[in-house]
Amino acid sequence: MPALEGPPKQQRRLRSSRSGDLRNNE
């Protein structure tokens, strides 16, 4: 899976933003 090895920051930011940012903002 080269797609995960390529943009690992975007995947981690999306997961953190979805579970953390969204919950913290709401």
MMTF fields as JSON, N, C-alpha, C and O atoms, coordinates in Angstrom:
{
  "mmtfVersion": "1.0.0",
  "mmtfProducer": "UNKNOWN",
  "numBonds": 103,
  "numAtoms": 104,
  "numGroups": 26,
  "numChains": 1,
  "numModels": 1,
  "chainsPerModel": [1],
  "groupsPerChain": [26],
  "chainIdList": ["A"],
  "bondAtomList": [4, 2, 8, 6, 12, 10, 16, 14, 20, 18, 24, 22, 28, 26, 32, 30, 36, 34, 40, 38, 44, 42, 48, 46, 52, 50, 56, 54, 60, 58, 64, 62, 68, 66, 72, 70, 76, 74, 80, 78, 84, 82, 88, 86, 92, 90, 96, 94, 100, 98],
  "bondOrderList": [1, 1, 1, 1, 1, 1, 1, 1, 1, 1, 1, 1, 1, 1, 1, 1, 1, 1, 1, 1, 1, 1, 1, 1, 1],
  "groupList": [{"groupName": "MET", "atomNameList": ["N", "CA", "C", "O"], "elementList": ["N", "C", "C", "O"], "formalChargeList": [0, 0, 0, 0], "bondAtomList": [1, 0, 2, 1, 3, 2], "bondOrderList": [1, 1, 2], "singleLetterCode": "M", "chemCompType": "L-PEPTIDE LINKING"}, {"groupName": "PRO", "atomNameList": ["N", "CA", "C", "O"], "elementList": ["N", "C", "C", "O"], "formalChargeList": [0, 0, 0, 0], "bondAtomList": [1, 0, 2, 1, 3, 2], "bondOrderList": [1, 1, 2], "singleLetterCode": "P", "chemCompType": "L-PEPTIDE LINKING"}, {"groupName": "ALA", "atomNameList": ["N", "CA", "C", "O"], "elementList": ["N", "C", "C", "O"], "formalChargeList": [0, 0, 0, 0], "bondAtomList": [1, 0, 2, 1, 3, 2], "bondOrderList": [1, 1, 2], "singleLetterCode": "A", "chemCompType": "L-PEPTIDE LINKING"}, {"groupName": "LEU", "atomNameList": ["N", "CA", "C", "O"], "elementList": ["N", "C", "C", "O"], "formalChargeList": [0, 0, 0, 0], "bondAtomList": [1, 0, 2, 1, 3, 2], "bondOrderList": [1, 1, 2], "singleLetterCode": "L", "chemCompType": "L-PEPTIDE LINKING"}, {"groupName": "GLU", "atomNameList": ["N", "CA", "C", "O"], "elementList": ["N", "C", "C", "O"], "formalChargeList": [0, 0, 0, 0], "bondAtomList": [1, 0, 2, 1, 3, 2], "bondOrderList": [1, 1, 2], "singleLetterCode": "E", "chemCompType": "L-PEPTIDE LINKING"}, {"groupName": "GLY", "atomNameList": ["N", "CA", "C", "O"], "elementList": ["N", "C", "C", "O"], "formalChargeList": [0, 0, 0, 0], "bondAtomList": [1, 0, 2, 1, 3, 2], "bondOrderList": [1, 1, 2], "singleLetterCode": "G", "chemCompType": "PEPTIDE LINKING"}, {"groupName": "LYS", "atomNameList": ["N", "CA", "C", "O"], "elementList": ["N", "C", "C", "O"], "formalChargeList": [0, 0, 0, 0], "bondAtomList": [1, 0, 2, 1, 3, 2], "bondOrderList": [1, 1, 2], "singleLetterCode": "K", "chemCompType": "L-PEPTIDE LINKING"}, {"groupName": "GLN", "atomNameList": ["N", "CA", "C", "O"], "elementList": ["N", "C", "C", "O"], "formalChargeList": [0, 0, 0, 0], "bondAtomList": [1, 0, 2, 1, 3, 2], "bondOrderList": [1, 1, 2], "singleLetterCode": "Q", "chemCompType": "L-PEPTIDE LINKING"}, {"groupName": "ARG", "atomNameList": ["N", "CA", "C", "O"], "elementList": ["N", "C", "C", "O"], "formalChargeList": [0, 0, 0, 0], "bondAtomList": [1, 0, 2, 1, 3, 2], "bondOrderList": [1, 1, 2], "singleLetterCode": "R", "chemCompType": "L-PEPTIDE LINKING"}, {"groupName": "SER", "atomNameList": ["N", "CA", "C", "O"], "elementList": ["N", "C", "C", "O"], "formalChargeList": [0, 0, 0, 0], "bondAtomList": [1, 0, 2, 1, 3, 2], "bondOrderList": [1, 1, 2], "singleLetterCode": "S", "chemCompType": "L-PEPTIDE LINKING"}, {"groupName": "ASP", "atomNameList": ["N", "CA", "C", "O"], "elementList": ["N", "C", "C", "O"], "formalChargeList": [0, 0, 0, 0], "bondAtomList": [1, 0, 2, 1, 3, 2], "bondOrderList": [1, 1, 2], "singleLetterCode": "D", "chemCompType": "L-PEPTIDE LINKING"}, {"groupName": "ASN", "atomNameList": ["N", "CA", "C", "O"], "elementList": ["N", "C", "C", "O"], "formalChargeList": [0, 0, 0, 0], "bondAtomList": [1, 0, 2, 1, 3, 2], "bondOrderList": [1, 1, 2], "singleLetterCode": "N", "chemCompType": "L-PEPTIDE LINKING"}],
  "groupTypeList": [0, 1, 2, 3, 4, 5, 1, 1, 6, 7, 7, 8, 8, 3, 8, 9, 9, 8, 9, 5, 10, 3, 8, 11, 11, 4],
  "groupIdList": [1, 2, 3, 4, 5, 6, 7, 8, 9, 10, 11, 12, 13, 14, 15, 16, 17, 18, 19, 20, 21, 22, 23, 24, 25, 26],
  "secStructList": [7, 2, 2, 2, 2, 1, 1, 2, 2, 2, 2, 2, 2, 2, 2, 2, 0, 0, 0, 0, 0, 2, 2, 2, 2, 7],
  "xCoordList": [0.844, 0.0, 0.875, 1.239, 1.197, 2.055, 1.246, 1.821, -0.03, -0.869, -0.781, -0.758, -0.734, -0.653, 0.744, 0.915, 1.74, 3.125, 3.387, 4.305, 2.601, 2.811, 2.288, 3.086, 0.989, 0.402, -0.018, -1.209, 0.937, 0.611, 0.148, -0.564, 0.547, 0.15, -1.326, -2.058, -1.751, -3.156, -4.093, -5.169, -3.674, -4.541, -4.639, -5.713, -3.528, -3.505, -4.257, -4.949, -4.131, -4.789, -6.313, -7.095, -6.722, -8.16, -8.778, -9.893, -8.039, -8.573, -8.588, -9.541, -7.568, -7.486, -8.532, -9.165, -8.691, -9.639, -11.075, -11.958, -11.28, -12.657, -13.015, -14.143, -12.113, -12.436, -12.125, -12.796, -11.136, -10.733, -11.278, -12.016, -10.908, -11.327, -12.858, -13.434, -13.493, -14.959, -15.62, -16.579, -15.113, -15.739, -15.406, -16.228, -14.245, -13.842, -14.58, -14.951, -14.786, -15.454, -16.943, -17.539, -17.518, -18.969, -19.182, -20.32],
  "yCoordList": [-1.218, 0.0, 1.262, 1.778, 1.736, 2.936, 4.205, 5.255, 4.122, 5.317, 5.748, 6.941, 4.782, 5.121, 5.629, 6.523, 5.042, 5.463, 6.844, 7.543, 7.227, 8.54, 9.654, 10.386, 9.8, 10.859, 10.335, 10.152, 10.095, 9.574, 10.697, 10.46, 11.893, 13.043, 13.374, 13.705, 13.287, 13.613, 12.58, 12.923, 11.326, 10.271, 10.473, 10.329, 10.8, 10.954, 12.249, 12.303, 13.241, 14.539, 14.353, 14.887, 13.619, 13.421, 12.627, 12.904, 11.659, 10.791, 11.612, 11.537, 12.364, 13.158, 14.292, 14.621, 14.861, 15.985, 15.45, 16.124, 14.283, 13.716, 13.286, 13.511, 12.696, 12.188, 13.247, 13.31, 14.054, 15.047, 16.434, 17.02, 16.943, 18.315, 18.423, 19.356, 17.479, 17.549, 17.456, 18.174, 16.592, 16.381, 17.583, 18.001, 18.115, 19.25, 20.512, 21.349, 20.641, 21.827, 21.786, 22.807, 20.642, 20.525, 20.507, 20.415],
  "zCoordList": [0.0, 0.0, 0.0, 1.057, -1.173, -1.295, -1.034, -0.747, -1.126, -0.908, 0.558, 0.861, 1.448, 2.886, 3.219, 4.049, 2.556, 2.843, 2.241, 2.668, 1.274, 0.633, 1.532, 2.117, 1.656, 2.491, 3.86, 4.115, 4.733, 6.065, 6.981, 7.957, 6.668, 7.507, 7.251, 8.183, 6.019, 5.704, 6.34, 6.829, 6.326, 6.898, 8.414, 8.999, 9.027, 10.503, 10.854, 11.871, 10.057, 10.364, 10.183, 10.97, 9.178, 8.932, 10.095, 10.536, 10.562, 11.652, 12.949, 13.724, 13.17, 14.419, 14.36, 15.364, 13.195, 13.046, 13.166, 13.698, 12.683, 12.681, 14.112, 14.552, 14.813, 16.164, 17.23, 18.261, 16.986, 18.002, 17.688, 18.479, 16.535, 16.18, 16.15, 16.711, 15.505, 15.373, 16.753, 17.039, 17.579, 18.899, 19.79, 20.606, 19.637, 20.482, 20.027, 20.85, 18.745, 18.206, 18.534, 18.879, 18.427, 18.676, 20.172, 20.632]
}
